[in-house]
Amino acid sequence: MQSGDNTGEQWLLLLPRPPPDVSFHTLKVAYRPSLTAALKDASKVTKRANACTVLEVGVAFDVRMITKYFVMQTFFSLMYKLSCVVSSGLQIDLQYDNDVDVRFFLFADSSCQDVQAEKTSLFNLVELKALAEYQKAWTTLCSEESESGEGLLQSFLHYRSHANFQTLPPLQVLRVPAGLSLRIESSPSQVSLDSPEQVTGVGPQHRSVAVGGTFDHLHAGHKLLLTMTALALFPVLNQEDTHDFRLTVGITGDDLLKNKKHREQLESWEQRQSSVSTFLLNFLQISLPGVALNTKGKQAAIKSEAKGMMDELSLGLRINYAEILDPFGPTVEDPNISALVVSAETRAGGEAVNKKREEKGWAALEVFEVDVLDMEETEAPPGSEVRSEDFQAKLSSTEIRSRISHRKAKATPAQH
Protein backbone atom coordinates (compact mmCIF):
# COMPACT_ATOMS: atom_id res chain seq x y z
CA MET A 1 0.00 0.00 0.00
CA GLN A 2 1.27 3.45 -0.82
CA SER A 3 -0.25 6.73 0.25
CA GLY A 4 -3.22 7.68 -1.87
CA ASP A 5 -3.36 4.28 -3.61
CA ASN A 6 -5.72 2.49 -1.26
CA THR A 7 -7.48 4.69 1.29
CA GLY A 8 -9.70 2.92 3.78
CA GLU A 9 -11.66 4.12 6.80
CA GLN A 10 -11.52 7.73 7.96
CA TRP A 11 -11.18 8.31 11.71
CA LEU A 12 -11.38 11.48 13.78
CA LEU A 13 -9.61 12.03 17.11
CA LEU A 14 -10.69 15.09 19.14
CA LEU A 15 -8.16 16.37 21.65
CA PRO A 16 -8.80 19.04 24.30
CA ARG A 17 -6.83 22.25 24.55
CA PRO A 18 -3.06 21.77 24.98
CA PRO A 19 -1.25 22.58 28.23
CA PRO A 20 -0.43 26.29 28.63
CA ASP A 21 3.32 25.68 28.33
CA VAL A 22 3.99 23.96 25.02
CA SER A 23 7.09 21.81 24.68
CA PHE A 24 7.65 18.30 23.41
CA HIS A 25 7.60 17.03 27.00
CA THR A 26 4.27 18.66 27.94
CA LEU A 27 2.57 17.58 24.69
CA LYS A 28 3.89 14.04 25.10
CA VAL A 29 2.45 13.83 28.62
CA ALA A 30 -0.85 15.38 27.48
CA TYR A 31 -1.48 13.54 24.23
CA ARG A 32 0.69 10.42 23.97
CA PRO A 33 -1.84 8.06 25.64
CA SER A 34 -4.65 9.16 23.31
CA LEU A 35 -2.51 9.06 20.17
CA THR A 36 -1.10 5.66 21.10
CA ALA A 37 -4.54 4.08 21.57
CA ALA A 38 -6.01 5.67 18.43
CA LEU A 39 -3.03 4.71 16.25
CA LYS A 40 -2.98 1.16 17.58
CA ASP A 41 -6.68 0.57 16.88
CA ALA A 42 -6.58 2.35 13.50
CA SER A 43 -3.63 0.18 12.48
CA LYS A 44 -5.62 -2.97 13.26
CA VAL A 45 -8.37 -1.76 10.93
CA THR A 46 -5.81 -1.12 8.18
CA LYS A 47 -4.40 -4.62 8.42
CA ARG A 48 -7.83 -6.20 8.51
CA ALA A 49 -9.13 -4.24 5.51
CA ASN A 50 -5.81 -4.03 3.64
CA ALA A 51 -6.50 -0.32 3.13
CA CYS A 52 -4.85 2.71 4.75
CA THR A 53 -6.81 4.21 7.64
CA VAL A 54 -6.77 8.02 7.72
CA LEU A 55 -6.59 9.45 11.25
CA GLU A 56 -7.44 13.16 11.39
CA VAL A 57 -6.50 14.68 14.73
CA GLY A 58 -8.29 17.89 15.71
CA VAL A 59 -6.93 19.87 18.67
CA ALA A 60 -8.99 22.51 20.49
CA PHE A 61 -7.12 25.82 20.42
CA ASP A 62 -7.34 29.41 21.63
CA VAL A 63 -8.63 31.44 18.67
CA ARG A 64 -6.17 34.23 19.45
CA MET A 65 -3.19 31.96 18.80
CA ILE A 66 -3.90 31.60 15.09
CA THR A 67 -2.38 35.04 14.48
CA LYS A 68 0.99 33.90 15.83
CA TYR A 69 2.85 32.04 13.12
CA PHE A 70 5.71 31.01 15.40
CA VAL A 71 3.28 29.49 17.91
CA MET A 72 1.45 27.58 15.16
CA GLN A 73 4.71 26.34 13.64
CA THR A 74 6.01 25.16 16.99
CA PHE A 75 2.78 23.38 17.88
CA PHE A 76 2.30 21.58 14.56
CA SER A 77 5.96 20.52 14.39
CA LEU A 78 5.83 19.05 17.91
CA MET A 79 2.57 17.21 17.19
CA TYR A 80 3.93 15.66 13.99
CA LYS A 81 7.10 14.74 15.87
CA LEU A 82 5.00 13.09 18.58
CA SER A 83 3.07 11.09 15.98
CA CYS A 84 6.35 9.78 14.55
CA VAL A 85 7.65 8.83 18.01
CA VAL A 86 4.43 7.01 18.92
CA SER A 87 4.19 5.19 15.59
CA SER A 88 7.85 4.15 15.81
CA GLY A 89 7.26 2.65 19.25
CA LEU A 90 4.24 0.76 17.94
CA GLN A 91 6.05 -0.25 14.75
CA ILE A 92 3.35 1.46 12.71
CA ASP A 93 4.35 2.79 9.32
CA LEU A 94 3.16 6.25 8.34
CA GLN A 95 4.26 6.10 4.70
CA TYR A 96 4.84 2.94 2.71
CA ASP A 97 2.64 0.09 3.92
CA ASN A 98 0.74 3.11 5.17
CA ASP A 99 -0.77 1.64 8.30
CA VAL A 100 -2.16 5.02 9.37
CA ASP A 101 -2.17 8.37 7.57
CA VAL A 102 -2.05 10.95 10.39
CA ARG A 103 -3.10 14.56 9.74
CA PHE A 104 -3.41 17.39 12.29
CA PHE A 105 -5.70 20.42 12.30
CA LEU A 106 -7.07 22.90 14.86
CA PHE A 107 -10.57 23.91 15.88
CA ALA A 108 -11.84 26.71 18.12
CA ASP A 109 -11.83 26.10 21.87
CA SER A 110 -15.38 26.93 23.01
CA SER A 111 -14.07 28.41 26.25
CA CYS A 112 -12.50 31.20 24.20
CA GLN A 113 -15.51 32.00 22.01
CA ASP A 114 -16.04 35.27 23.85
CA VAL A 115 -12.71 36.48 22.52
CA GLN A 116 -13.14 38.31 19.23
CA ALA A 117 -9.96 37.43 17.40
CA GLU A 118 -8.96 39.88 14.69
CA LYS A 119 -9.14 38.21 11.27
CA THR A 120 -5.45 38.32 10.50
CA SER A 121 -4.89 34.97 8.85
CA LEU A 122 -6.78 32.78 6.42
CA PHE A 123 -7.94 30.64 9.32
CA ASN A 124 -10.08 31.99 12.13
CA LEU A 125 -10.36 28.42 13.46
CA VAL A 126 -13.39 26.34 12.58
CA GLU A 127 -15.97 26.08 15.37
CA LEU A 128 -16.79 22.65 16.78
CA LYS A 129 -20.38 22.99 15.52
CA ALA A 130 -19.23 23.56 11.93
CA LEU A 131 -16.78 20.68 12.24
CA ALA A 132 -19.55 18.35 13.42
CA GLU A 133 -21.76 19.45 10.53
CA TYR A 134 -19.02 18.78 7.99
CA GLN A 135 -20.34 16.03 5.71
CA LYS A 136 -17.32 13.80 5.88
CA ALA A 137 -17.55 10.03 6.08
CA TRP A 138 -15.79 9.51 9.41
CA THR A 139 -16.52 5.99 10.64
CA THR A 140 -14.92 6.26 14.10
CA LEU A 141 -14.74 9.17 16.54
CA CYS A 142 -12.01 8.83 19.18
CA SER A 143 -12.52 10.79 22.39
CA GLU A 144 -10.40 11.25 25.50
CA GLU A 145 -11.63 9.72 28.75
CA SER A 146 -11.51 13.02 30.63
CA GLU A 147 -13.92 15.77 31.62
CA SER A 148 -12.77 18.04 28.81
CA GLY A 149 -12.71 15.15 26.33
CA GLU A 150 -16.23 14.08 27.27
CA GLY A 151 -17.44 17.66 26.90
CA LEU A 152 -16.04 17.84 23.36
CA LEU A 153 -17.57 14.47 22.52
CA GLN A 154 -21.07 15.30 23.73
CA SER A 155 -21.06 18.70 22.01
CA PHE A 156 -19.85 17.15 18.75
CA LEU A 157 -22.48 14.40 18.87
CA HIS A 158 -25.21 16.93 19.71
CA TYR A 159 -24.35 19.13 16.73
CA ARG A 160 -23.96 16.16 14.39
CA SER A 161 -27.31 14.67 15.42
CA HIS A 162 -29.07 17.80 14.14
CA ALA A 163 -27.38 17.60 10.73
CA ASN A 164 -28.86 15.66 7.84
CA PHE A 165 -26.37 12.89 7.05
CA GLN A 166 -28.55 10.34 5.29
CA THR A 167 -25.75 9.12 3.03
CA LEU A 168 -22.99 8.89 5.66
CA PRO A 169 -22.14 5.77 7.67
CA PRO A 170 -23.01 5.65 11.38
CA LEU A 171 -20.33 7.09 13.66
CA GLN A 172 -18.77 4.70 16.14
CA VAL A 173 -17.38 6.25 19.35
CA LEU A 174 -14.09 4.94 20.71
CA ARG A 175 -12.92 6.28 24.08
CA VAL A 176 -9.16 6.46 24.52
CA PRO A 177 -7.00 7.14 27.60
CA ALA A 178 -6.28 10.74 28.51
CA GLY A 179 -2.95 12.25 29.47
CA LEU A 180 -2.07 14.98 31.95
CA SER A 181 -1.78 18.75 31.52
CA LEU A 182 1.49 20.00 32.99
CA ARG A 183 2.69 23.47 33.83
CA ILE A 184 6.45 23.49 34.14
CA GLU A 185 9.11 26.13 34.63
CA SER A 186 9.63 28.15 31.48
CA SER A 187 12.51 27.19 29.20
CA PRO A 188 13.76 28.44 25.80
CA SER A 189 12.29 25.35 24.09
CA GLN A 190 8.68 25.98 25.10
CA VAL A 191 5.93 28.40 24.11
CA SER A 192 3.44 29.83 26.57
CA LEU A 193 -0.14 29.89 25.29
CA ASP A 194 -1.46 32.16 28.03
CA SER A 195 1.25 34.80 27.93
CA PRO A 196 0.01 38.29 26.89
CA GLU A 197 3.06 38.64 24.65
CA GLN A 198 2.06 35.53 22.70
CA VAL A 199 -1.52 36.59 21.95
CA THR A 200 -0.94 40.09 20.60
CA GLY A 201 0.01 41.29 17.15
CA VAL A 202 -0.96 40.15 13.69
CA GLY A 203 -0.20 37.16 11.54
CA PRO A 204 1.43 36.93 8.11
CA GLN A 205 0.27 39.58 5.64
CA HIS A 206 0.65 37.73 2.35
CA ARG A 207 -1.73 37.08 -0.53
CA SER A 208 0.61 34.92 -2.61
CA VAL A 209 2.77 32.34 -0.85
CA ALA A 210 5.07 29.70 -2.33
CA VAL A 211 6.69 26.46 -1.21
CA GLY A 212 8.82 23.98 -3.08
CA GLY A 213 10.03 20.43 -2.72
CA THR A 214 10.23 16.95 -4.17
CA PHE A 215 7.29 15.66 -2.08
CA ASP A 216 8.12 12.05 -2.88
CA HIS A 217 6.14 9.54 -0.78
CA LEU A 218 4.47 12.29 1.26
CA HIS A 219 5.54 12.04 4.92
CA ALA A 220 5.13 13.95 8.19
CA GLY A 221 7.80 16.52 7.33
CA HIS A 222 6.02 17.30 4.06
CA LYS A 223 2.67 17.60 5.85
CA LEU A 224 4.14 20.09 8.32
CA LEU A 225 5.64 22.16 5.50
CA LEU A 226 2.36 22.25 3.53
CA THR A 227 0.31 23.05 6.64
CA MET A 228 2.49 26.03 7.51
CA THR A 229 2.39 27.25 3.90
CA ALA A 230 -1.40 27.40 4.06
CA LEU A 231 -1.24 29.19 7.42
CA ALA A 232 1.02 31.90 5.97
CA LEU A 233 -1.79 33.24 3.75
CA PHE A 234 -3.69 36.44 4.50
CA PRO A 235 -7.48 36.16 4.17
CA VAL A 236 -9.81 37.25 1.43
CA LEU A 237 -12.38 39.40 3.21
CA ASN A 238 -14.95 39.38 0.40
CA GLN A 239 -15.54 37.43 -2.78
CA GLU A 240 -14.61 40.41 -4.94
CA ASP A 241 -11.20 40.70 -3.31
CA THR A 242 -9.60 37.66 -4.96
CA HIS A 243 -6.90 39.15 -7.21
CA ASP A 244 -3.59 37.28 -6.92
CA PHE A 245 -4.81 35.21 -3.96
CA ARG A 246 -2.67 32.15 -4.55
CA LEU A 247 -0.71 29.35 -3.01
CA THR A 248 2.04 28.14 -5.33
CA VAL A 249 3.54 24.69 -4.84
CA GLY A 250 6.69 23.97 -6.81
CA ILE A 251 7.22 20.23 -7.28
CA THR A 252 10.58 19.02 -8.57
CA GLY A 253 10.42 17.69 -12.12
CA ASP A 254 11.25 14.06 -12.88
CA ASP A 255 14.30 14.99 -14.94
CA LEU A 256 15.98 16.63 -11.94
CA LEU A 257 15.65 13.44 -9.88
CA LYS A 258 17.54 11.04 -12.13
CA ASN A 259 20.46 10.77 -9.70
CA LYS A 260 18.37 10.13 -6.59
CA LYS A 261 19.02 6.92 -4.67
CA HIS A 262 16.55 4.14 -5.45
CA ARG A 263 15.39 6.13 -8.46
CA GLU A 264 13.19 3.25 -9.62
CA GLN A 265 10.89 3.76 -6.62
CA LEU A 266 10.40 7.50 -7.12
CA GLU A 267 6.81 8.55 -7.65
CA SER A 268 6.08 10.36 -10.89
CA TRP A 269 5.44 14.11 -10.91
CA GLU A 270 1.74 13.40 -11.41
CA GLN A 271 1.63 11.05 -8.40
CA ARG A 272 3.44 13.54 -6.19
CA GLN A 273 1.22 16.40 -7.32
CA SER A 274 -1.88 14.34 -6.58
CA SER A 275 -0.67 13.54 -3.05
CA VAL A 276 0.10 17.19 -2.32
CA SER A 277 -3.27 18.29 -3.71
CA THR A 278 -5.14 15.68 -1.68
CA PHE A 279 -3.45 16.76 1.55
CA LEU A 280 -3.82 20.52 1.01
CA LEU A 281 -7.47 20.34 -0.05
CA ASN A 282 -8.30 18.14 2.92
CA PHE A 283 -6.57 20.55 5.33
CA LEU A 284 -8.29 23.59 3.83
CA GLN A 285 -11.73 22.02 3.70
CA ILE A 286 -11.64 20.52 7.18
CA SER A 287 -10.28 23.78 8.63
CA LEU A 288 -12.88 25.82 6.75
CA PRO A 289 -16.02 23.67 6.29
CA GLY A 290 -18.16 25.16 3.57
CA VAL A 291 -15.15 25.89 1.39
CA ALA A 292 -15.68 23.87 -1.75
CA LEU A 293 -13.51 22.85 -4.65
CA ASN A 294 -14.85 24.67 -7.71
CA THR A 295 -12.77 23.23 -10.50
CA LYS A 296 -9.73 21.09 -11.03
CA GLY A 297 -7.91 21.09 -14.32
CA LYS A 298 -4.76 21.89 -16.19
CA GLN A 299 -3.20 25.25 -15.51
CA ALA A 300 -1.20 27.38 -17.90
CA ALA A 301 2.37 26.28 -17.19
CA ILE A 302 4.83 28.62 -15.49
CA LYS A 303 7.21 27.81 -18.32
CA SER A 304 6.09 26.52 -21.68
CA GLU A 305 7.75 23.12 -21.20
CA ALA A 306 6.70 22.67 -17.56
CA LYS A 307 3.78 20.67 -16.22
CA GLY A 308 1.15 22.47 -14.19
CA MET A 309 -2.16 21.91 -12.43
CA MET A 310 -4.56 24.13 -10.51
CA ASP A 311 -7.15 23.72 -7.77
CA GLU A 312 -9.66 26.54 -7.35
CA LEU A 313 -11.64 26.93 -4.12
CA SER A 314 -14.85 28.83 -3.53
CA LEU A 315 -13.24 31.47 -1.31
CA GLY A 316 -11.21 32.65 -4.30
CA LEU A 317 -8.02 30.83 -3.42
CA ARG A 318 -6.14 29.23 -6.29
CA ILE A 319 -3.55 26.55 -5.64
CA ASN A 320 -1.04 26.34 -8.47
CA TYR A 321 1.14 23.23 -8.79
CA ALA A 322 4.16 23.95 -10.98
CA GLU A 323 6.88 21.61 -12.14
CA ILE A 324 10.33 22.81 -11.02
CA LEU A 325 12.85 22.61 -13.83
CA ASP A 326 15.68 24.63 -12.23
CA PRO A 327 16.90 25.56 -8.72
CA PHE A 328 14.47 28.50 -8.43
CA GLY A 329 11.13 27.38 -9.80
CA PRO A 330 8.17 29.79 -10.00
CA THR A 331 9.56 32.14 -7.30
CA VAL A 332 11.66 33.92 -9.96
CA GLU A 333 8.93 33.75 -12.61
CA ASP A 334 6.12 35.41 -10.65
CA PRO A 335 6.81 38.87 -9.15
CA ASN A 336 3.54 38.79 -7.18
CA ILE A 337 4.71 36.00 -4.86
CA SER A 338 5.66 37.74 -1.62
CA ALA A 339 6.51 34.91 0.80
CA LEU A 340 8.32 31.59 0.73
CA VAL A 341 8.05 28.74 3.23
CA VAL A 342 11.15 26.59 3.65
CA SER A 343 12.41 23.93 6.03
CA ALA A 344 15.34 24.79 8.26
CA GLU A 345 17.60 22.53 6.17
CA THR A 346 16.79 24.39 2.92
CA ARG A 347 17.08 27.99 4.16
CA ALA A 348 19.97 28.54 1.74
CA GLY A 349 17.49 28.05 -1.10
CA GLY A 350 15.45 30.99 0.18
CA GLU A 351 18.54 33.17 0.23
CA ALA A 352 19.40 32.18 -3.35
CA VAL A 353 15.86 32.95 -4.52
CA ASN A 354 15.95 36.43 -2.98
CA LYS A 355 19.32 37.14 -4.57
CA LYS A 356 17.88 36.20 -7.98
CA ARG A 357 14.79 38.35 -7.39
CA GLU A 358 17.01 41.26 -6.38
CA GLU A 359 18.84 40.93 -9.71
CA LYS A 360 15.45 41.28 -11.45
CA GLY A 361 14.60 44.36 -9.41
CA TRP A 362 11.80 42.56 -7.56
CA ALA A 363 10.97 42.75 -3.88
CA ALA A 364 12.55 40.12 -1.67
CA LEU A 365 10.33 37.35 -0.34
CA GLU A 366 9.60 37.08 3.35
CA VAL A 367 10.97 33.67 4.28
CA PHE A 368 9.16 31.54 6.89
CA GLU A 369 11.26 28.73 8.30
CA VAL A 370 9.71 25.45 9.42
CA ASP A 371 11.41 23.10 11.87
CA VAL A 372 13.09 19.89 10.79
CA LEU A 373 11.57 16.99 12.71
CA ASP A 374 14.20 15.00 14.66
CA MET A 375 14.64 12.81 17.71
CA GLU A 376 15.99 15.59 19.94
CA GLU A 377 14.24 15.73 23.34
CA THR A 378 12.16 12.64 22.60
CA GLU A 379 13.53 10.58 25.54
CA ALA A 380 12.24 7.15 24.57
CA PRO A 381 10.65 5.45 27.58
CA PRO A 382 12.25 2.36 29.20
CA GLY A 383 11.58 -0.76 27.15
CA SER A 384 10.55 1.27 24.12
CA GLU A 385 11.45 0.08 20.65
CA VAL A 386 11.86 3.69 19.45
CA ARG A 387 15.23 4.11 17.78
CA SER A 388 16.65 7.16 16.06
CA GLU A 389 16.97 5.30 12.75
CA ASP A 390 13.34 4.15 12.94
CA PHE A 391 12.20 7.70 13.61
CA GLN A 392 14.25 9.26 10.81
CA ALA A 393 13.12 6.54 8.38
CA LYS A 394 9.62 8.01 8.63
CA LEU A 395 10.89 11.42 7.56
CA SER A 396 13.16 10.56 4.66
CA SER A 397 11.90 9.89 1.17
CA THR A 398 15.21 8.16 0.42
CA GLU A 399 14.74 5.74 3.32
CA ILE A 400 11.14 5.09 2.29
CA ARG A 401 12.28 4.23 -1.25
CA SER A 402 15.00 2.02 0.22
CA ARG A 403 12.43 0.07 2.24
CA ILE A 404 10.23 -0.33 -0.83
CA SER A 405 13.17 -1.69 -2.85
CA HIS A 406 14.13 -4.05 -0.04
CA ARG A 407 10.61 -5.41 0.37
CA LYS A 408 10.14 -5.87 -3.35
CA ALA A 409 13.45 -7.69 -3.57
CA LYS A 410 12.40 -10.08 -0.78
CA ALA A 411 9.05 -10.68 -2.47
CA THR A 412 10.62 -11.50 -5.83
CA PRO A 413 11.80 -15.11 -6.18
CA ALA A 414 15.47 -15.47 -6.97
CA GLN A 415 16.18 -16.09 -10.66
CA HIS A 416 18.23 -19.22 -11.38
N, C-alpha and C positions, 0 to 999 in steps of 0.2 A: 504493500500500500504506500503510495506517495501522496503528499498533501494535495488536496483538490481532486484526486483521481477517484476516491471512493468515500464520500462523506456519509456518515451514518447519523446516529441520533444527535440532537442538539440539547445540551444541558445548560442550566443557568444556576450559578451560585451567587447568592446575595450575602455580602459581608457588611457588618456595621461599620460605623465611622472609625478610622484608624486612631491609635493612641496619639495624644497631643505632641509627643516628641518622636519624630519619625527618623528611625535609623534601621539598618538591617536587623539588628537585634530586637528592637521593639516590634517590628512587623513580623518577624519570625515567631515571637512569643504570641502575638495576637492572632495570626492567621495560619500558621503552619498546621495545627490540628485539623482545621476545616479543609484546607487545600489537600492535605494528605488523604483524608477520607473521601473527598469528592473525586480526586484523581484515581485513587485505587478502584472505586466502584465504576467510574467511567471507563477505565481500562478493561475491566471485566466485560463490559458491554461491547467494547470494540472487538475483543477476542472472540466473543460468542457470535457476533454478527459479521465478523470479518470486514468491518467498515469503520473508519475513523470517527470517534465521538468528538464533537466540538463542545468544549467547556468554556462558556462565556462567564467571566467573573466580574460582577458589578460591585463597586465599593461605594458606600455612602460617603459624601464629602461635603465640606463647608463650601457653599456657593461662592464665597469671597475668594477662595484659593485659586479659582480658575484663572484669575488675572495674573497670577504669579508663575511665569514660565519655569523658573528655577525649581519651585516647589513641585510643579507637575512633573518635570523631568526627573527629579530625584525620586518621587513616589513611584512613577511607572517603572523606572529602571530597577528599583529595589523589589517591586512586585514580580517583575519578569525574572530577576535573579532568584527570588525565592521559589518560583515555579520550577526553575531548572534544578535547584538544590533538592527540592522535594521529589521531583520525577527521577533524578539520579539515584536517590536513596531507595526508591521503589522499583528501580530498573524499568521505568516507563520511558518510552521513546517519544519525543515531541516532534520529530521530523519524519525520517524514513521509518517504515513500519509504524506509522503515525498513530500510536496508541491513543493519544489525546491531543487535540489541537486547542491550546489554551490561549484565550484572548481576554484582555482586561479593558474595562471602561469604568466611568464614574457616573453616579447619579446624585441628585440633590438630597442632602440630609434634611429631613423634615423639621428637625429642631432648629434649623437656621433659615426657615422659610420667611421669617419676619425681616430678615436682612435683605435689603434691596441692592443686590450687587449691580454695579455699573456694567453695562454691556460692552466689555472691552476685549472680548475674544469671540471667535466663532461660536464657542460653546458656552451657554449659560447654564449648563448642567440640566439634563433631562430630569423631570420630576418622577417620583416613583409611580404616580398614577398613570402618566403617559407611557412609562416603561411597561406597566402591567397591561395597558391597552394596545401595546404593539403586537400586531398580528404575526407573530413569529412562532414557528412550530416547535417550541421547547417541549420535550417529553418529560423531563425531570427538573424539579426545582429543589436545589439544595439550600438548607437553611441552618444557621448556627443554633445550637441548643443553649441559648442565653436569653436574657430578658430583651435585649436590644434586637437579637436575631429573630425572636418570636414576634416582636412588634413589627419588624419589616415583613415577615412572612404573612401575618394576618392582614396587614394593610394591602400587600400585593394581591393576595387572594380575594380580598373584598373588591378591589378595583377591577380585577380580571373577571370576577363573577358577573359584573354588570356590563361587560363588553360582549358583543355578539361574535362568538368564535365557532360557528357551526361547522366549519371545515377543518378545524385544528384538532389534533389528538388531545385526549384528556391529560392533565398535568399531574404527574406523580410527585409527591413531596418526600424528600429524603432529608432527615435531620442529621447533621454532622456535628462532631464535637467542637466546642468553642475554645478559644485561647484566652489569654489574659491581656489587659491593657496596662502597660507599664508607664510610669513617669520616672525618668532617670535624669541624673545630673547632666546638664548640657555639655555637648562635646562638638568639635568642628565637623564631625561626620553626620550630625543629625540636623533636622529642620523642625522648628517649632511651629505647629499649626494654630496655636492660640496667641502667638506674639503679635502685638500691634504692628510691628515693623513688617511682618510677613503678609498682612492682609491689606496693605495700603498700596496705592500706585495703580498703574495700568499695565495691561499685557502687551504683547507684540502688536505693532501697528502696520501690518503688511497685508496687501491685497493680492500679491503674486509671490508665492513661495516655491522654492525648488529643492529637490533632493535627488541624489544619484547613487547608483550602486549596481552590483551584479544581480542581487536578489535571487540567487540560485538556491533551490530547496529552502524556501522561506522558513526562517527560524526566529527564535525569540529576539535576537539582536535586531533583525530586520523589522519585526513587529514594533519594537520600541522606537526605532528610527522613523517609521511611517506614522506612528501615533503622534510623535512630537512634531512632525511636519504639519499634520492636520491642525494641531493645537497652536501653531505659529500664525495662523491666518486671522486677519481682522474680519469682523462680520459685515455682511450686507444688511443694511438697516431697512431697505425696502426693495421691492422687486424691480424697480426702475434703476437701481444703483448697482448694476451688475457688470460694468465695463472693467475688463482686465481683472476679473475676480477668478484667479486660477491657482491650481496646484499642479506643478510640473514635476513629473517623475522621470528622470533619465535612467534608462536601463541599458547596461552595457551590451553592445552588439555581439553576435556570435563570433564574428571574425576577430575580435579583440581577445577572445578567450581560448584561442587555439593552443596556447602553451600552458594552460591550467592543468594541474595534476588530475588524473582520472577524468580526462576530457570526455571520454565516451559516456560518462554518466551525467554530464551537464544537461540541464534542461534547455530547451530551445528558447529563443527570445519570446515567442508566442506563449509558451508555458509559463515563463517567469512573469510576463506582463499580466497574464490571467490571474496568477496567484496574488500579485500585488493589488490588482483591481478588486478581487474578491475580498481581500482583507480591508482595504480602505473603504469600500462601499459599505461593508458590514459595520465598521467602526462609526462611520458617519451616520448611517441610518439608525443604529441602535442608540447612539448618543443624541440624535435629533429625530425621534419618531415623527413621522409625517413628511419627512424629506424623502422624496421619491426619485428614482432614476428615470429621467425623461427619455433619453436616447442613448444608444451605444453603437458606435460605428467607427469607420476609419476617419482619421483626422489628417488634414493636410500636414505632410511631414515637415519637420524643422529644416531638414536639408532634403534636396530632391531625391537622394538615394536612400534616405533613412526610412525605417518603418515608424509608424505612429498610430496610436489609437486615442480615443477620447471617450470619457464618461461625462454626461451632463446631468446635473441634479436640479431639482425644482427650485432650490433657493438661489439659483443663478451661478453656482459654482461649477466650473469646468475642470476636470482632471485630465491633463494631457500626459500621455505616456510616449516618450520619445526615445528612439534608439540612439545610444551614444556611440559615435564613430571615432571620437578623438578624446584626449584627456579632459576637455572642457564641457562638451555636451551643449545643451540648450542655454546654459547660463551666459554664454558669450554670443548667442544668436538672438536673444530677446532682451532688449534694454528695459522692459517693464518689470522684469523679475527684480525684486528688491531684497529678498532674504534667501539664505541657503542654510539647510540643516545638514550637519555632518556629524560623524562619530568622532570621538576623541582621537582615534588612530588615523583619521583621514583629514585632520585639520589643515595639513599642508596643502591639500587640494583646494580648500577654500581660499587660502592665501594666493595660490596660483591663479585662480579664477579672478580674484579682485585685481591682480596685477594686469591680467589680460583686458579686463573691463576698463581699467585706468588708461591703457594704451588706446582704447577706442574712444576715450572721452566720456565714458559712462560713469554713473554713480556706483560706488562700491556697494556690495551686498552686505547686509548685516548677517553675520554668521552665528548660528545657534549650534552649540556643541552638545552632543548627547553622549552620555557615559558609555564606556565599553563594559559589558557584563563580564565579571570575573569572580574567582573564588575568594577574593579577599574578604575577611571578616565573616566568612560563613561558619567556621567552627563546627565541623561535622560532629554530631553527637556520638558518644561511645557506642561501639557496635555497628555504627552506620557503614553502609557500603559506598557512601559518597566519596569519590576520588576526584582529584583535580582534572585528570584526563577524561573522566566520564562527563564532568560538568562542561569542559571546554568542547567536547565532541558534539554537544548540543548547540553550540554557537559557532561552528565552523563549517561552511559549505564544503570545504576540502575534505574534512573528516567524514562528513555525511556521504560524500561521493565515494570515499574510501570504503566505508562500511557497505555501501551498495555493491561495489565491485567485489568485495570479499564474500558477501553472501551469495552473489550470483555465481562466483567461482565455485563455492562449496556445493551449490545446487546443480551445477553442470557436471555430468559424469565425465570422468577422465577419458580422453580419446586414446585408443591403443592402435 
